[in-house]
Amino acid sequence: MQFTLGFCFHKDENGYGQDESKRNYWYCKSALQGNEEAVANIEMYLNNWSTSICKSNFRCQLSLSLKCLNGEGKPVDDAGSVKWCRKSAEQGNVQAQGFLNSEGKFQELLGRMNRH
């Protein structure tokens, strides 16, 4: 419920209107309840990607990776996407390991980054 309220204030869903303060408040409440996506959103919106809870939470790291990849909340960040996916994979996240080992967007990014 708290995450949904945060989303409503973020996207102006159901006439709530966009309100950063209320969005962050409800995402924080949801994050404290253990919602990893809310944690990732809070870190992204508060420009605090490299500190706090995401340093040790592999689900949050993968969520941040995908947000970087898709440019959610910030411009697309290929290097950030690979960084967070690797951190998640190193902690044993099978889904992140699969992304890094399969053909697709992450392999394309890794190839580009290795050429530079």
HUBEL-V166743 format. One record per backbone hydrogen bond with DSSP energy under -0.5 kcal/mol. NH is the residue of the N-H (numbers start at 1). CO is the residue of the C=O. If there is no record, write none. Layout:
nh->NH co->CO
nh->NH co->CO
This chain:
nh->5 co->1
nh->6 co->2
nh->7 co->3
nh->8 co->4
nh->9 co->5
nh->10 co->6
nh->11 co->7
nh->12 co->8
nh->13 co->8
nh->15 co->12
nh->16 co->13
nh->19 co->9
nh->23 co->19
nh->24 co->20
nh->25 co->21
nh->26 co->22
nh->27 co->23
nh->28 co->24
nh->29 co->25
nh->30 co->26
nh->31 co->27
nh->32 co->28
nh->33 co->29
nh->33 co->30
nh->34 co->31
nh->35 co->30
nh->36 co->34
nh->39 co->35
nh->40 co->36
nh->41 co->37
nh->42 co->38
nh->43 co->39
nh->44 co->40
nh->45 co->41
nh->46 co->42
nh->47 co->44
nh->48 co->43
nh->51 co->48
nh->54 co->51
nh->55 co->52
nh->56 co->53
nh->57 co->53
nh->58 co->56
nh->61 co->57
nh->62 co->58
nh->63 co->59
nh->64 co->60
nh->65 co->61
nh->66 co->62
nh->67 co->63
nh->68 co->64
nh->69 co->65
nh->70 co->66
nh->71 co->67
nh->72 co->67
nh->73 co->71
nh->77 co->68
nh->81 co->77
nh->82 co->78
nh->83 co->79
nh->84 co->80
nh->85 co->81
nh->86 co->82
nh->87 co->83
nh->88 co->84
nh->89 co->85
nh->90 co->86
nh->91 co->87
nh->91 co->88
nh->92 co->89
nh->93 co->88
nh->94 co->92
nh->97 co->93
nh->98 co->94
nh->99 co->95
nh->100 co->96
nh->101 co->97
nh->102 co->98
nh->108 co->104
nh->109 co->105
nh->110 co->106
nh->111 co->107
nh->112 co->108
nh->113 co->109
nh->114 co->110
nh->115 co->111
nh->116 co->112
nh->116 co->113
